[in-house]
Amino acid sequence: MKTINFLTLAFLISLFLPQTSCMAQSSDKTVRLFNGKNLKGWYSFIENRGRNHDVKKVFTVEKGLIHISGEEYGSIMTNKEYENYRLKVEFKWGDKTYKPRADNARDNGILVHSTGPDGGFRGIWMYSIECQIIEGGTGDFLVVGDGTDNYSLTASVAPKKEGGGKVFQPAGEPLTIHSGRIDWFGRDPQWKDIKGFVGASDIEKPAGEWNTMECVAEGDRISIYVNGILVNQASRVEPSKGRIQIQSEGAEMYVRKVELTHLQVK
């Protein structure tokens, strides 16, 4: 019964949300941002080490996959900026985790519209909008900004429950944030920051299995799909273009595809 209810909820949400095809058309130009051989087109930035000084090899390419060790905090960033696109990333969790999150939920993310200085946010990441990848919370939005209007988003959220977070709901009230997060619609209200957490309605597959996240940026709107299901959406997103970052935040992760399709926004 839980599965039926969840699929029904996902269907109802899809009725409320504008689909990409209504707002934009895919062009014939699809770019493989990861070539399967090396990290050409990307550069690394590691906390307390800086740009292209990945001495512990946090980011490597092994057997056609990007291997993110998670041992140190940082990211790889595209050399180019992008706007109006569908970004598809296929990932799975590894086994290893590291302090200070060795016993916490495996945590990484895709940071889009990244601008400003390297390490501008807490000396680690470029200011950006995060499409979160974390056990139980994959599909959340986070504003990784400087607290000003330069980095913000607006989402429709459900009435807040005591002790609960801001949860995306298509028919909810619009809320603008300059920091913090908007949870995906099915995030377990009993979520715990523990390694291996699985929520009752999670769309993400268990650790060790491949997942697909799609971040669709159309003008000032971003939609997040997890394994083909639309889980979160924001409008009035600032900024609306920038570099793309893939994080290392204490958990081992593998990536086999990073593919970007340019969109022709109407």
Secondary structure, 3 states (H helix, E strand, C coil): CHHHHHHHHHHHHHHHCCCHHHHEEEEEEEEECCCCCCCCCEEEEECCCEECCCCCCCEEEECCEEEECCCCCEEEEECCCECCEEEEEEEEEEEEECCCCCCCCCEEEEEEEEECCCCCECCCECEEEEEEEECCCCCCEEEECCCCCCCEEEEEECCCCCCCCCEECCCCEEEEECCEEEECCCCCCCCCCCCCCCCCCCCCCCCCCCEEEEEEEECCEEEEEECCEEEEEEEEEECCCEEEEEEECCEEEEEEEEEEEEEEEC
